[in-house]
Amino acid sequence: MSGGVSQGSPAVVKPRGEHKGTIIFLHGLGDQGHGWADAFKTEANHENVKAICPHSADRAVTLNMGMRMPAWYDLYGLSANSREDDAGIQAAAQYVHQLIDAEIAAGIPANRIAVGGFSMGGALAIYAGLTYPQTLGGIVGLSSFFLQRDKLPGVSFSAVIPYKNKYSNCKFQRYTANNATPIFLGHGGQDQLVPVQIGQMSEQLIKKFNPNVQMHIYNSMQHSSCAEEMRDVRKFLSSTIAK
């Protein structure tokens, strides 16, 4: 796996029943995967779904005055015009792709695998999911935002994309495998850190090339999750990767 992106082995919640699908869920800034693994043991638990909740490595985060903390990539800002850590995002997306590859190698088909996350982890899950070369079962972004806005997946763009430790030097890269993959977006109506308007803007950006997006707004929720949202995630997984 990509050294420098993650640390340690992911927290894993095994299904109690038949293993029909897997969700790979990425935590937010300053967090680790254990808390989300607990959520997949409780409110979001599905007896046929395995949850993999990895832990990011520590890095200096520009948005937090260069302090080192768990983060999937560097953050410079949260506005629509903020600079992005292109190299860090690509390395993190490669790591997520490797986790997906490992599940496929273990016998779970791509269309039974979902990627999801919270905040920066949700943003990474959306990007990594939309740029994966096989059709996935679902994508989940909670309290998140859209990465690489000038490189909309599904549309040709100039880029050098790492995948399986190899680089494509083609002038144009085109991603279409997940242009119809079901996407669940959840956001708090009282989120002051990543305002709900940013979540809604992400919804509209994604719908330009993937209309299969459902947006859930939890009016009293701040930059966090709640039992209702996690139950909705469980229902989403039931209808996509655990049918």
N, C-alpha and C positions, 0 to 999 in steps of 0.2 A: 504494500500500500504506500501511498505518497508520503514519504517522510517530511516532517515539517508542517503538514496540514493537520494531522490527527495525533493523538497520544493515547497509548494503551489500547486495550481491546474494547470494542463497543459494549454497552449494556444491551443484553438480549432478553426479550420476553418471548418464551416459546409458547406456541399454541397448545391449549389443553386438548383439543380435538385434532381432526385431520388438518394437516398443513396445506391450505389451499392457496394462500397468498402471503406476501411479505411487504411490510412498509419499512422504508429506511427514513428515519426522522431526525432532523438536524436542529440542535438547540440554538438559542440566540446568544448575543454578545455577553461575555462574562459568565456564562453558564456551563454546564456539562450535561451529558446525556442521561444521568441517573434520574432526574426529576421527571423527564418525559417518559422514561421507561416505567416509572411508577404510574403515570397517567394511562399508559397502555396496559397496566395491570388492573386498573380500576375503571374510570368512566369510559375510556375508549377501548376497553378490553373486548376482543372478539375471539371466540374459541378456535377459529380456523385461521387466524392471522398471526404471523410471527412479526415482532417489532424489533428493529435494529436501531439503537440510539447511540451513535458514535460521539466521541469527545474531541473537540478541537484542541490543537496545540495553542500555547500562549504566543502572543505577538504584540508588538507595539501598535497601538491604535491611535491614529492621528486625531480622530474626533474627540478622543478622551485625553488630549494633551500628551500623547505619546506613551501613556501608561501601558504596561504589559498586562494582558488578560486573555482569557480564552476567546478566540475569534477565528472564523473561517478564512477571513481575508481582511485587509485594512479598510477602514471606513474614513473617508474624508469629510463627508457630510450626508445629509438625508434629503436635500432639496433635489428637484428635478434636474438642476444644472450642476450638481456636485461632480467633481472629478471622481473617477473610479479606479480601483486597484486592478487593472486588467490582468496582469500576470498572476496575482493572487487569486482572483476569481477563476481563471482558467485552471490553475493548479487544483483548487478546491473542487471544481466541477469534474476534473479528471478523477479525483479521489472518489467522488460519488459514483461516477461511471464504473470504477473498479469494484465498488461494493455491489452494484447491480450485476456486473459480470460474474462475481463470485456466487451470487444467488442463482443465476442462470446455470452456472457450472454445477451447482448442487442439485439441479433438477427442477427449479421453479421457472416457468417460462416468463418472458419479459412482460407479457400482458397480464400476469398475475403479480406484478411488482409495482408498488407505488413509492414515490419519493415525496417527502414532506418536510416541513420545518416551521420554526417560529422566528419572526423578525428577520435578522440577517440570515438565519438558517432557512427560513421560508423563501427568502429571495434567492438563495443559492439553489434550493430544491426546484424552484420554478425554472431557473436558467438551466440547471443540469438536466432536468427532466425534458425540457423542450429541445435540448441539443443532443439527447441520447439517440443513437442511430437505429434503435429498434423501438417498436411501439410498446409503450408501457401501459399499465392498467389504470393509473391515476396519478395526479399531482395535487399536493396539498400545500397551501401557503397561508399561515396564520399571522396576522398583524405584520404583514410583510410588504415588500416593495419590489419594483422591477429593476433587474440589473442589465447592464449592457444595452441601454436604451437605443443606441445608434446601430445595434446589431440584432435587430429583431429576428428571432429564429423563424424559419419558414420563408425568409426573404433573403435573396443573395446579398452578401456583404463581403468586403475585403477583410480578411482576418487570417491569423495563424493560430490554429486550434490544436492544443495537445490532446492526444487520445492514445492510451496504451503506450505511453512513453515515445510516441512518434509524432512528428509534426507534419501537417499538410501545408505545402508551400503553394497551393493553388491560390490564385488571386481571389476566387469566389468560393465560398462555402455555403451550401444550401441544406437546411434542416427541414424536413417535412414529415418525418415518421410519427411525430406527436402532434400534428395539426388538428387532430380530432380527439385526442386523449381527454377524458373527463378531468376537469380541474375544479377543486374546491378552494375558495378563498374565504377566510373568516377574519373579521376585524371588529375591534371595539369602537362603539360610537363616541366614547369619551377618551380615546387614545390621544394623549398630548405629545408623545414621543414620535410616533409615526401616525399622523392624523388620518382619519378614515378617508379623507379626500385622496390621499396618496394610494390607498388600497383601491379606491374606485378608479383612479387613473390607470393603475396596473391592470385592472379588469378590462378597461377599454383598449389598452395597448394590446393585450393578449387576444381580445376578440377580433382584432384586425386580421389574424391568421388562424385562430382557433375559436370558433363560436361556442364550443362546448364548455362554458365556464359558468359556475354558480357562485354568486356572492352572498355571503351571510353576514349581516351586521347585527351585533349584540349591543343594544343601545346603551346600557349602563356599564359596559365593560371598558376598562382602561387598557394600557399596554400589558396585557396578560392574557390568560385563557380562563375559561369557566367550564363548569360541568356540562352546561347545555351545548357549548361549542364542541366539547370532546365527544358528547353523545352524537352530535351531528357528523363528526368525523367518522365515528364507528359506523353510522348508517351509510355514509359515503363508501367506506371500505366494503361493506356488505354488498353494495350494489355494483361494485367494480371488480375488486380482486378476490372476493370470497363468495361469489355467487354459486 
